[in-house]
Amino acid sequence: GPCRMENRNFSDNYQKFRDKIEIVSFSLDNNKAYWIEASREDNIKWTNVSDLEGETGKIKTQYNVQSIPASFLINPEGIIIESFIGFGDEFLKALDKIIK
């Protein structure tokens, strides 16, 4: 699905950004074996966490995630400065602007 496509897109670009930003993935999976296998298949090298509570978990409610994937730019103070809903290259374009 779109989250897996976004993981692969991040993975393809991770070397470019890894020294300048921190990526943290929050999974809404509720099946641990599937989550671990998908993380391996998508070549995730950054922090990747899940509460394994799926659609009803704290991750979804805390960040008010209405659809997935949802990506957030969070400043060093922990404030969300921009959010992106769905799969696309807008998030990577925003990262390019920030790190230049």
N, C-alpha and C positions, 0 to 999 in steps of 0.2 A: 504494500500500500504506500501512500504518500510519506508516511514516517520513515519507512525503510529507504525510500528514494532520497529523502533528505539526509539520512545517516550516511548514505553512500556519497552524496554530494559533499557533505562536510569532510568525510574521510579523504576524498580526492583533493581537497583544499587544505587539509589540516596542517601539513608541513609549512604552508605559506603563512598561517596565522599563529601557530602554536607558541612562538616566543613572545607574542604581543598581547594575546588574550587568553582567557580560560574558557573552555567549553565544558558545560555540564549538561548531560542529557538526563531527563526524567522520563522514565517509561511508565505508561499506564497499563502495562501487562499485568496479568494476575496468574500467569503460569511461569514459574521460575525456569524450568527447563527450556521452554520456548524463548524466553527473554535472553538467557545466556547464549543459546545457539544463534539467535538473530544478531546479537551483539558481536559474536565471533564472525559470522558470515558478512556482516557489514563493516568489519575491520575497524571497530570503534577502539581508539587508542586514548580517549579522554575519559574523564570521570562520567560514569553512567550508573544511575541509581534507579531503583523502583521500590515502592512500598508494597508491591504485589497485591494491591487492593483494587486494581483495575479502575473502571469508570467511577467507582464510588469512593476512591481513596482521597487522602489528604492532599496529595500532589495536585490533583485536578481542582479541588475546591480552593486550596490556598492561593493558587495563581489564577483562579477564575477561568480555567481553560474551557472554552466553548466548542472548539473543534481542533482537530489535530492534522498535521503537526502545528504546534504553537512555538514560536521562537521569541526570545526576549533579549534585548540588550540591557544589561544591568551595570550601572556605574559602580566605582569602587565603594561607594557608600551603601550599596545594596538597593538602590532605587531603580525601578524599571524606567528606562528612558525611551525605549521604542519597542513595539511588539509587531510580530509578523504572524499571520494566520495562513495555513496552507503551505504547500510545497511550491517553491519558485526560487529564482535567483536574487530576489530583492534583499534578502538577509545577507547574502555574500557581498552584494554591492554596497550595502551599508557598512559592513565590516571593512571593506576596502577603503572607504572614505575615512573611517575612524583611525585606521592604522597608518595612514599616509601623512 
